[in-house]
């Protein structure tokens, strides 16, 4: 008796997932609760466990988009193999007989090696490239054409047609130096969702950006003076993100519209500050949330930033950790950005962009001095936030960062 393994429900707003990777092969024996595949939603990657022990029969292929409740595979009754031998079941013998026959046929006629033996993913790539599978020699088991074989395959140039005109009369094709290879990759669910949301924000909000600059010297001096004691006491380094988060939460109390959002015909004001921190993860940009950041100290913020960033890099963030948020901070400065106009993280109404720190000449007390300066940008939804509120909010953030003692004294 076989058991169907279906795509589980992973969140109210998630209707489909992408099969990112099989962790086991078709015909493998799997234990109950053993992870057999990785599924990728528009918010996170999670593993699919086996719901019983037995022989795995794969139905969906890597790269397939599956709706919630769709059948991914089945698990048939069967015992664990002895040693390195495969499970000796009728299904297992049937599964191995076809590849063996194909291998035998291929050994007799190597030139017709891979006709009809491409995996579904490989066959799709070869169709897109216009390549006949029979011209490819597979490197997989029993000569099977793998996805990697298909990606590396190059179409053979067509034989030149006979010219009725003399060769001297034809125009020679232009010679292009260098390789001109291309490759195609299916958009992941995460990338498709990011694209859809960003276009939606641009089209559905009255987005505007205001800029200012911050003299980072006071914060850098404070960090240089106390960083060793701070790390010794709290076990984390004293970074810039905690200062910016603290400055933002203080300014949000004074300008609550910046912390608001539109829901249908109402504006919702939050008396708490859940700060979303944009993090670059291996599979794309994710935005985990620091809950109630307004009540946290500098070291608590630093610990939470490290915790969320580590989970993002390891693809371990949960949907709950990326849901919600009332305001977003993004730091393009770590990549060298000098200035940008960040896009609002809907349904929020504002986002603060940090940028790189550059030594620049400025006027200070009537003298030209060199100071470490950072441009900051606030993109906001003009439907909720007026110009006075947006500019005043950014000026307040600048004031708090250039005099960090205000953050501790709350003045």
C-alpha positions in Angstrom: 0.0 0.0 0.0 1.4 3.4 -0.9 0.9 6.7 0.9 0.7 10.0 -1.0 2.9 12.9 0.3 1.3 16.2 -0.4 2.4 19.9 -0.2 1.5 20.9 3.4 -0.1 24.2 4.4 2.7 26.6 5.3 0.9 29.9 5.8 -2.4 31.7 5.1 -1.1 33.8 2.3 0.9 31.0 0.5 -1.0 29.2 -2.3 1.9 27.5 -4.1 5.5 26.4 -3.6 8.4 25.4 -5.8 10.1 22.0 -5.5 13.7 23.3 -5.0 15.6 20.0 -4.5 15.1 16.3 -3.9 17.2 15.1 -1.0 16.6 11.4 -1.9 16.4 9.5 -5.2 13.5 7.7 -6.7 13.5 4.1 -5.4 15.5 5.0 -2.2 14.3 3.6 1.1 13.4 6.4 3.5 12.7 6.4 7.2 9.7 8.0 8.8 10.3 11.8 9.4 13.4 11.7 7.2 13.7 14.9 5.1 13.2 13.9 1.5 12.9 17.3 -0.4 13.2 21.0 0.0 10.2 23.2 -0.9 10.6 26.9 -1.5 7.7 29.4 -0.9 7.7 33.1 -1.7 8.9 33.7 1.9 11.0 30.8 3.1 12.5 27.4 2.3 11.4 24.4 4.3 12.0 20.7 4.3 9.4 18.0 3.4 9.5 14.9 5.7 8.5 11.4 4.9 5.3 10.5 6.7 6.1 6.7 6.8 9.0 4.4 6.1 9.2 2.7 2.7 10.3 3.1 -0.9 10.2 6.6 -2.3 8.4 7.1 -5.7 9.0 10.6 -7.1 6.1 12.3 -9.0 7.0 16.0 -9.0 10.3 17.2 -10.5 12.8 19.8 -9.3 11.7 23.2 -10.4 8.0 22.3 -10.6 5.5 24.8 -9.1 3.0 23.0 -6.9 -0.2 24.2 -5.3 -0.9 23.5 -1.6 -2.2 20.0 -1.3 -0.6 18.8 -4.6 0.9 15.3 -4.6 4.7 15.4 -4.5 5.6 11.7 -4.2 4.4 8.4 -2.9 5.9 6.1 -0.4 5.4 2.4 -1.0 5.6 -0.4 1.6 9.1 -1.9 1.6 11.9 -2.9 3.9 15.3 -1.3 4.3 18.0 -2.7 2.0 20.6 -5.0 3.4 24.1 -3.4 3.1 24.4 -1.5 -0.1 21.7 -3.5 -1.9 18.5 -1.8 -2.9 15.2 -2.9 -1.5 14.2 -6.2 -3.1 10.6 -5.4 -3.9 8.7 -5.9 -7.2 8.4 -2.1 -7.5 12.2 -1.7 -7.0 13.0 -4.5 -9.5 10.6 -2.8 -12.1 12.2 0.5 -11.5 15.7 -0.8 -12.2 14.8 -3.0 -15.2 14.1 -0.2 -17.6 17.4 1.7 -17.1 19.3 -1.6 -17.4 17.6 -2.3 -20.7 18.4 1.3 -21.9 22.0 0.9 -20.8 22.3 -2.4 -22.7 20.8 -0.9 -25.9 23.1 2.2 -25.6 26.2 -0.1 -25.3 25.3 -1.7 -28.6 24.7 1.6 -30.3 26.6 4.5 -28.6 25.5 7.0 -31.2 21.8 6.7 -30.2 22.7 6.9 -26.6 20.3 9.3 -24.9 17.1 9.2 -27.1 14.2 9.4 -24.6 16.5 9.1 -21.5 16.6 12.7 -20.5 15.1 13.7 -17.1 12.0 15.9 -17.3 14.1 19.0 -16.2 16.8 18.2 -18.8 14.3 17.5 -21.5 12.7 20.9 -21.0 16.1 22.7 -21.2 17.0 20.8 -24.4 13.6 21.7 -26.0 14.2 25.4 -25.2 17.7 25.1 -26.8 16.3 23.2 -29.8 18.7 20.3 -29.2 17.8 16.7 -30.0 18.4 14.5 -26.9 19.8 11.7 -29.1 22.8 13.9 -29.8 23.7 14.2 -26.1 25.7 11.6 -24.2 24.3 11.6 -20.6 26.6 11.3 -17.5 23.8 10.1 -15.2 23.1 6.6 -14.1 22.7 4.2 -17.1 23.5 7.1 -19.5 20.6 9.2 -18.3 20.8 12.9 -19.4 21.0 15.1 -16.3 20.0 18.7 -15.9 23.7 19.6 -15.8 24.3 17.8 -19.1 21.4 19.8 -20.7 22.7 23.1 -19.4 26.2 22.4 -20.8 24.9 21.2 -24.1 25.5 23.3 -27.2 23.5 23.1 -30.4 25.5 21.8 -33.4 25.7 24.4 -36.1 23.5 23.6 -39.1 25.2 22.6 -42.3 25.6 25.6 -44.7 23.1 25.7 -47.6 24.4 25.6 -51.1 24.7 29.1 -52.6 23.5 29.8 -56.1 25.6 32.9 -56.3 29.4 32.9 -56.5 31.1 32.9 -53.1 32.7 36.2 -53.9 29.2 37.9 -54.2 28.0 36.8 -50.8 28.4 39.1 -47.8 30.6 37.5 -45.1 29.0 37.3 -41.6 30.6 39.6 -39.1 33.1 38.0 -36.8 32.5 38.5 -33.1 35.4 37.9 -30.8 34.8 36.2 -27.4 32.3 33.8 -26.1 28.6 34.7 -26.4 27.0 32.0 -24.2 23.6 32.4 -22.5 21.8 30.5 -19.8 18.2 30.4 -18.6 17.0 29.8 -15.1 13.5 29.5 -13.9 12.5 32.3 -11.5 12.2 31.0 -8.0 9.0 31.6 -6.0 10.8 34.1 -3.8 12.2 36.1 -6.8 8.8 36.1 -8.5 7.1 37.4 -5.4 9.8 40.1 -4.9 9.3 41.3 -8.5 5.5 41.3 -8.1 5.5 43.2 -4.8 8.0 45.8 -6.0 6.1 46.6 -9.2 2.9 46.7 -7.1 4.3 49.2 -4.7 5.6 51.4 -7.6 2.1 51.4 -9.2 -0.1 51.6 -6.2 1.6 54.1 -3.9 2.4 57.8 -4.1 6.1 57.1 -3.4 8.4 60.0 -2.8 12.0 60.2 -1.3 13.6 62.8 0.8 17.4 62.9 1.6 19.7 64.2 4.3 23.2 63.5 5.5 24.6 62.5 8.8 28.0 63.2 10.4 28.9 59.8 11.8 31.9 61.0 13.8 30.1 61.1 17.2 28.9 57.5 16.8 32.3 56.3 15.6 34.0 58.0 18.5 31.5 56.4 21.0 32.0 53.0 19.4 35.8 53.3 19.5 35.7 54.3 23.2 33.3 51.6 24.5 33.3 48.8 21.9 35.7 46.5 23.9 33.7 47.0 27.2 30.4 46.5 25.3 31.5 43.3 23.8 33.0 42.0 27.0 29.8 42.6 28.9 27.2 41.7 26.3 29.0 39.2 24.0 28.2 41.1 20.8 29.9 44.0 18.9 28.5 47.5 18.9 27.4 48.2 15.3 25.7 51.0 13.5 22.4 49.2 13.1 21.5 49.4 16.8 22.0 53.2 16.8 19.9 53.6 13.6 17.1 51.4 15.0 17.1 53.3 18.3 17.0 56.6 16.5 14.2 55.4 14.2 12.0 54.1 17.1 12.4 57.4 19.0 11.5 59.4 15.9 8.5 57.2 15.2 7.0 58.1 18.6 7.1 61.7 17.6 5.8 61.2 14.0 3.4 58.3 14.2 2.1 58.7 10.6 5.5 57.4 9.5 4.7 54.2 11.4 1.2 53.9 9.9 -0.3 51.9 7.0 -3.4 51.9 4.9 -6.0 49.2 5.2 -8.9 49.6 2.8 -10.4 53.0 3.7 -8.6 53.4 7.0 -5.2 54.4 8.3 -3.9 52.1 11.0 -1.5 53.7 13.5 0.7 51.4 15.6 1.9 52.4 19.1 4.7 49.9 18.8 7.7 49.7 16.4 8.3 46.4 14.7 11.4 47.2 12.6 12.0 45.1 9.5 15.7 44.8 8.7 16.5 44.0 5.0 19.0 41.2 4.7 20.7 39.8 1.6 20.3 36.0 1.7 21.6 33.4 -0.8 18.2 33.1 -2.4 17.3 36.8 -2.5 16.4 39.7 -0.3 14.5 38.8 2.9 13.2 41.2 5.6 13.0 39.7 9.1 11.4 41.7 11.9 12.6 42.9 15.2 9.5 42.9 17.4 8.9 45.8 19.8 12.2 47.4 19.0 11.2 50.6 20.8 11.5 48.8 24.2 14.9 47.2 23.5 18.4 48.4 24.5 21.3 48.7 22.1 22.8 45.3 23.0 19.4 43.6 22.7 19.0 45.0 19.2 22.5 43.9 18.2 21.8 40.3 19.4 18.5 40.2 17.5 20.1 41.5 14.3 22.8 38.9 14.5 20.3 36.1 15.2 18.0 37.1 12.3 20.9 37.7 9.8 22.4 34.2 10.7 19.1 32.5 10.1 18.7 34.4 6.8 22.1 33.2 5.5 21.3 29.6 6.6 17.7 29.8 5.1 16.3 29.0 8.5 13.9 32.0 8.9 10.3 31.1 9.7 7.4 32.7 8.0 6.4 34.3 11.4 9.8 36.0 11.6 9.3 37.7 8.2 5.6 38.6 8.7 4.5 42.0 9.8 6.7 45.0 10.5 5.7 48.6 10.7 8.9 50.3 9.3 11.9 49.0 7.4 15.6 49.9 7.5 17.9 48.8 4.6 21.6 49.3 4.4 23.0 49.5 0.9 26.2 50.9 2.3 27.6 47.5 3.0 27.8 47.0 -0.8 29.2 50.4 -1.4 26.1 52.4 -2.3 26.5 56.1 -1.9 22.8 57.1 -2.5 19.6 55.4 -3.5 15.8 55.6 -3.4 14.7 52.5 -1.5 11.3 51.0 -2.4 8.7 50.9 0.3 8.1 47.4 1.9 4.2 47.2 1.5 1.9 47.5 3.4 4.3 49.8 5.4 4.4 53.5 4.5 8.1 54.3 4.8 11.6 52.9 4.6 14.9 54.3 5.7 18.0 53.7 3.4 21.5 53.8 4.9 24.5 54.2 2.6 28.3 54.1 2.7 30.4 56.3 4.9 32.7 58.6 3.0 35.3 61.1 4.3 34.0 64.5 2.9 34.8 68.1 3.5 32.0 70.0 5.4 31.7 73.4 7.0 31.8 73.2 10.8 31.9 76.3 13.0 33.0 78.4 10.1 35.9 76.0 9.2 36.2 73.4 6.5 36.9 70.0 8.1 36.9 66.4 6.9 34.2 64.2 8.5 32.9 60.7 7.9 29.5 61.5 6.2 26.6 59.2 5.3 23.7 60.0 3.1 20.3 58.8 4.4 17.1 58.5 2.4 13.5 58.2 3.5 11.1 56.8 0.9 7.5 57.3 2.0 3.9 57.0 0.8 2.5 60.5 0.3 -1.0 59.2 0.7 -0.3 58.7 4.4 2.7 60.9 5.2 2.9 64.6 4.3 6.1 66.4 3.4 6.4 68.1 6.8 6.2 64.8 8.6 8.7 63.0 6.4 11.3 65.8 6.5 10.8 66.4 10.2 11.2 62.6 10.9 14.4 62.4 8.9 15.8 65.6 10.6 15.0 64.0 14.0 16.9 60.8 13.0 19.9 62.9 11.9 19.8 64.9 15.2 19.8 61.7 17.3 22.6 60.1 15.4 24.8 63.2 15.5 24.3 63.5 19.2 23.9 59.8 20.4 23.7 60.9 24.1 20.1 61.9 23.2 19.3 58.3 22.6 20.2 57.3 26.2 18.7 60.4 27.8 15.7 60.3 25.5 15.8 64.1 24.8 
